[in-house]
Amino acid sequence: MEENTSLLSAELDPQDFDGEDKPHSNCAIFGIYDHPQAAVMTYYGLHSQQHRGQEASGICTSEKLQNNKYRFNIHKGHGIALNVFANKNILGNMLKGNSAIGHNRYSTTGGSDSRSNIQPFKVNFKEGHMALSHNGNFTNTKQLRYRLQEEGTIFQTSTDSEIFLHLIAKSKEKELIDKILEAARTVTGAYSIVLLTDDKLFAIRDPYAVRPLSMAKLGSSFVFASETCAFDINNAEYVRDLKAGEVIQIDEEVIKTGEVKTFFIDKKPETKHCIFEYIYFSRPDSTIFGNTVDKVRRKLGKNLSLEKPAPKANIEDKKVVVISVPDSSNTAALGYVTETIKKNPYVKLELGLIRSHYIGRTFIQPGQDNREIKVKSKFNTVKSVLKGRIVVIVDDSIVRGTTAKQLVKLVKEAGPKEIHLRITSPPIISPCYYGMDFPSKEELIANQCEQDLEKIREYLDVDSVEYLSIKKTHESVPQGVNKNGENIGYCDACFSGNYPIPIEEIDKNEFEG
């Protein structure tokens, strides 16, 4: 009886900026060496990359003391950077030091509710202090964790990232760079890492360059980040992406000469960039894998229009409108319409969905659908734009299909004549083991509907649904040789099921304590 008379509260998923129908972003990393406002620069770098992880945020600084010793200062907590560093004393007084690393977290392995799993991780070992921020997933975690535990290692977290620190600490190599290279050659999978020691900063990218990692200059300072939008906010000048398998060392000598020290994990690196970074994860104003995301997304939209065009409009009614699902598909929708109007001039782009950026707690009344109220809290329709029209909704992906179904229902309430769904990526059929959080294979709508478009259309209750093919997806992204002289390749395992790096099946909850 009590359930029928009281309000049942439900939290919106704080990571879920774009709905339950999206794979969650992995993480963001940032590092800066030799800047008097290192902590502040790191905070803004994390703030600009907030879309890559909203579970937790943290910053660690290296402070040189008067006796030429070093002290590491760290602050981290659950929530977005704005809230974690809300107290001005944290950045102004607590996080002193001229070098810093930072991390925004979305968990892919390890418990999301444990403070011990929030990065950066800070340790003391025989070489001094060391702190790490990691974006990606190691794919031999189970094997390495078991081996290290057999050797007496005591783990403080349930994440794969901690393994890297233990491998460095246990290495028999004499030089620190050799310890790091040995650790990097021991782990497999996807890893973009910034590693801070007392007087050095290392940036590390795996031999497949799965996740993005770039370098910039700010005066004499060196800056590293997952996405270049973190450079823009700090007025840092983008220099280049790290090469596949490259380890860059920044120290006082590098600051004096301006010449970075670079090493390589693998003599024959092979790029397998995450293709989903272009489709959904990265901000459109960022440069990743050496190319602007906005340009690629427009091409995805153009190729979708060529392959899966909008319904024809005639001169009399002019009733076909194209709308995006804000914000991640905005530029793809622009590309779709730009190409469509070349042959179908009576189609126009409209703002049919308005997104609220101020989503907090929702309160579910008895009988209300939880997903429905979440969608309505996030989006509202412009009824005058949609009523009586043939509506083409351009979106970047569908995962489970549950939120997409509610979104279609919301659009239907505006009274359109027809609804057609166009997706700027292929159907997702496989989970990711390289740093994205997908549901299980069985939960994916493409598999539930046996990859039958008609069954997906019926489930979503639309007049048509079409996806971009894998072939056209690859034609939309940069090919050939990049500016680093590397042959460009991509991981499309979520669409094809072909994993370029060996994997071991990992239960996300397996190491949670």
N, C-alpha and C positions, 0 to 999 in steps of 0.2 A: 504493500500500500504506500509505503514511504516514497518509492520510486515514482509513483504517479502524481505526487504532490510537490516534490522538490525538484530544483534544477540540478541536472547532472553536468558537472564541468568537465571540459576536455581541452587539453593544451594543444595548440597547433604545434606541429613539429618545428622547432626553431631552425632546423637545417632546410626545411621544405619551402624555400623561396619560390619554387616554380611548380609545386604540386607533387603528389605521391606518384604521378606517372612519369617521374624523372629519376634517373639514377643519381644518387647523391654525389656531389663533387668530392674529390679526394681530400687534399690539404693544400695550404699555401705555405711557402717558406720565404724568408727574407734574411739577408745578411749584409752588414756594412762594416768596413774596416777604416779606422783612422778618421773619425768625424766627432767634433766636440758635442754634437747633439745626436749621438748614435741611437739612443733609446727613442727619442722623438721621431727621428727618421724611420726607425723600425715600426713604430706605432702607425704612422701614416702608410707605410708599405703594407702592413697587415690590414688596415682599414680599407684600402683600395682593392684588396684581394679577398674581401669578406665572403664573396660568393663561393669561394672554394672550400669553406668550412666554417660553420657557426656554432659548433658544440663547445669549443674552448679556444682560448688564445693565451699566448705567453711570450715573454721577452727575457733574454739573459744577456747581461753585459759583462765585459771584462774591464776591470778598473785597475790601473797601475798605481800602486801606493808609493809613498815617499821612500821607502826602503828598497824600492825596485822589485818588490814582490807584487803579486796580483791577487785581486779579490773578485770573485764572480758574484754578481747580484742578479737575482731572478724574481720575477713575479708572473704568476699565471693563475687562471681560474676558468670556471665554466662560463660560457656565454660569448657574445661577440666582443670584439676589441673595445668598442665604445664603452661597454659596461665594465669590462675587466680592468680597464685603465681610467675609470671615471675620476678617481681621486688624483688631482693634479700633482700631489706630492710624490706619487709613484714614479712618474716620468721625470719630475724636476729634481727630486732629492734621493729617491731610493735607487733608481737604475742609473748609477753613475758609471762612466767609462766611455772610452772612445771607439769601442768596437762592440757589436751586438748581433745577435741572431733572434729571429722571431718565428712563430708558427701559429697558423689557424688550423684547427682540427675538425675533421669529420672522420669518425672511426670507421675503418674497414676491417681491422682486427683489433681485439682488445675491448674491454668494457668502456662504454661511453660515459658511465656515471662515476667512474673512479678518478679521483684527482691525480693519483699516481701516474695515470696514463696521459696526462696533459704534457705536451712538449712546449719548450725545449727540455730535454733531459740533461741534467747536470751531474757530473761525477768528479771525484778526485782519484788520480792514479799516479804512478811513479813519475810521470812526466809533468805533473801539475794538474790544473783544472782542464776539464773538457766538457763541452755542451753540444748537443746535436738537435737539428730539426730535419725531418724526413718527410718527403712526399712520395707516395707509391706503396708498393707491397713487395716483400721478399717472398719468393715462391718455394724456398726450401726451409721455411721457418721451423716446421716440426722436427726435421732432421737435425738442424743446427741447435735448436733449443735442447733437444734430448742429449746431444753430444756435450754441450756446455754444462748441463746439469750433472751429467756423469763425471765431469771433470771438477765438480765442486762449485760451479757458479751458482750464486743466489740471485734470482731475478726479483726486481722491485716492481715491475709492471707486467701487464699481460699483453703488451704490444710486440710486434716484430722488430720495431725500430731499436729497442734496447740491445738486441743481439749484436748490432754493429759496434756499439761501445765496448761490449765484452770481448769481441774479437780483436779490437785494437789493444785493449788492456792486456790480453793474454798473449799477444804476439811476441815472438822471440827476436824479431828484427830490432836492430839497434836504432835506426833513424825513424822518427815519427812518420815521415811520409811513406816509408816502406811498410810500417805497421798499417797505415791507412790503405795502401794499395793491396796488401795481403787480405785485409778484411773485405775490400771491394771485390776481390777475385774469389772470395769464399762464398759470399751471398749470391743468389741469382734472383732475377725478377726485375722490378722497376724501382729505381731509387734516384731521386734528385735530393741531394743532401747539402746542407751548410753545417760546417763543423767549426766550432770556436775553441781555441786553446788560449793559454795565457797571452801569447803575443803573436798569434797567427790566426788566419781565417782560411778555411778550405771549402771549396765548392766542388761537389762530386756528382757526376752524371753517369748512369749505367751504360754499358756497351751497346745497348739498343736505343738509348735516348727516348725511352717511352714517354716520360713526362717532361714538360718544358722546364728549362732553366736558362736564364740569361744573365749577362754581365753588363754593367754600366759604370760610368765615371761621374763623380760629383766633385769637381775640383781635383784634388789629388787623391780623394777617397775612392775606394772600389765598392761597388754595390752588386748584390745578386738577388734575384727574385724569380718566382715561378712565372710571373707575367709582367710585361713591360709597363702596364698601367701603374705598377708600384714605383717605377722610375719617374713617370710623368708627374705624379703628385709631389715628388721630392725634387723636381727639376734636375734629375740625373740624366745623363746622355747615354742612351743605349749604344753599346759597343758591338756585341755579337752574342749569339747563342753559344753555350758550351758545346764542344764536339762530343759525339758519342764516345763514352768511355773515358772522358777527360777529367782530370783532377787538377784544379787550379789552386795554388798556394799564394796567399797574400801575406806579406810581413813587412817589417820596416824597410828592408832593402828594396822591396818592390815599390814602396811609396816613394823612395828617393829616386829610383831609376825610371819608374813608370812601366817597367817590363815585367809582366806576370811570369811566375814560374809554373810551368805546365807539365803534367805527367799523364801517362795513359795506362788504363787498366788492362786493355786488350789490344793486341797488335793489329787485329782485324775486326774492328767494330762494324756493326751493321745497324742502320737506323730502322726502327720499327715504331715510329711515332704513333701515339694514340690518336686515331682519326676522330674520336668523339670529342677531343679537345676543340677541334674546329666546329663541329656540329652544335655542341651545346655548352661545354664547361666554361671555356674562356670568355672573357669580356670582349665585345666586338672592337673596342678601341685598343686592344692589346696586340702585340706582335709575338707570335709563338712559332717555333720551328722555322724562324726566319721570315715569316710572312704575316700580313695583317689578317686578323680573324674576320673583320668586316668584309673584306674583298672575297674571301673564300665563301662566307655565308651567302653573299649575293649570288655567287656562281652556283651554289647549291640550289638556291631558289630558281635561278634561270634554267638550270638543267631539269629541275622538277617540272617546270612549266612546259619544256620541250617534250619531256617523256610522259608526263601525266597532266595534260592541259586542263584548264578550267572549262566548264560547260559554255557552249556558244551563247552569246547574247545577240539579240537582233536589234535593229535600228529603232523599232517601235517602243520596246519596253525599257531598255538600258538598265536591266535589273540585276546584273551580276556584280557583287562586291566581294573583294578579297580582304580578309582581316587576319591579323596575326594574333597569336597568343602571347601577350607581352610577358617578359621583355625579351626572352632569349630568341624568339623567332622573328623579331621585328625586321632585321636586315634581310633575312631570307625571304620574307614576304615582299619586301621592296624589289628584290631580284626577280621574284616570281611574276609580279605585275609588270615590271619593265620588259620582260620577255613576252608576256602574254599579250600586251596591247599591240605588239607588232602585227599580229594576225587576228586579234580579237579586240578591236578598239573600244568596244562598249563594255569593258571591264574596268573597274576603278578600285583603287586602294582606299579603304576607309578605316577609321578608328571605331571598331565595333565593340571592342572589349576595353574597359578601363580597369587598370589594376590598382589596388590599394597597397601602398608601401608601409602601412602602419597597422600590421596585423599583430594582435596580442592574444589574449585568452578568448576562447569562444565558450558560450554556455548553451548546452544542448537541452532543449525541452523534451519531455517525454513524447516519443513518436517521431522526433526529428531524425533525419539521416545525418550521421556525423560528417560524412564526406560532402554532402550537399551544403551544409552550413559552412564548412571550410572553404568550398569553392565560392560561395556567395560572399564570404568575408573577404576573399582575395580579389574577385572579379565582379564587375557589374557591366551590364550591356547598355549600349546606346540604342534604345529601341527604335528611334526614328531612322537610324541607319539600316537596321536589319529587317524591319517590318515589311513583309511582302516581297523581299528580295531573294534571289538565288545567292546563297552565302557560301564562299569558299574559305574554310579555315586552314591557314598554313601554320603547322607546328613542326618542331624539330624531331620529336620522338614520341613513341608510346611504349610504356613498359608493361604495367599490369593492365592498364585500360580502365581502371576504376574511376580515376579522377577525370579522364577524358570523357567518360560516359556522363558524368555529372556536368561537365562543362558544356557538352552538347545539349543536355537537358536545359541548362540555363539559357543558351542561345535560342532554343526552341520557344521558350517563354516570351521571347520578343516578337514572335510571329513571322519568321521567314517563310518563304515559299519552299525552298529546298536548302539542305545543308550538305556540303561536300567537304571531306577532310583530305588534306594533302600533307604528307609527311616528308621532310627533307632528309630522311635517312632510311635505310632498309629496315625491315622488321628485326627487332632484337630477339635472338633465339638462344643466346648463351650468356652466362654470368662472366664477370671480369675478375681476374686474379692479379691484376697489375695496379690496383689502387682506386678502382671505382666500386661503389657499393650497389650492386644489382640484387634484386630478389633471386630466389632459386629458379632454375630452369623451368620447373613445373608451374611457377607463378606467372610466367611471362605470357601475355595475351596471345602472342603469335603462336606459342606452343599449345596453349589451351585450346585454340581454334584450329590446330593442325596446319598452321600457316595457310589457311584458306581465307582469302580476302572477303568472300561472301559471308562467312561465319563472323569475321571481325566486324564487317559492316552491320550485320544484324544485331550483334551485341552492343555496338555503339549507337545504333538506331540513327544512322545517317543515310543519305541517298547514295553516297559512294565514298569509298576510302581508297587511297592510292599512296604507295610508298615510292621513294626514289630507289632505283636498283643499285646493287653493289657496284656494278660497272660504272654507272653514271656518278656515283658517290666518289669513286676514285678519280674519275675525269674532272671532278670539281675541285680537288685539292692539288697543291703544287706537286709537280713531278720532276724527274731529271736529277740534276746535281745542285746542291744548295751552295750558299756562299762560303761554307766551310770546306767545300770540295768533296762532300759526302754524297753518295747515291741515296736518294730519298726513298724510304719505304715506310709502310704503315702497318699497324696492328688493327685488324678489323674483326677480331675474334668474337665480339658481341653480336656481329651480323653473320659471320661465316662459320663460327665454331672452330676456326683454325688458330691455335695458340702458337705464336712464334717462339716463346720461351717455355721450357719445360715447367710444369706445375705439379704441385702436390695439393690434393684436396684439403682445404682447411675449413674446419668448423669455426665460424666467427666467435662462438662462445667457449671454444675448447680451453683456452688458457685463462679464462676469467676466474678470479678467485674471490 
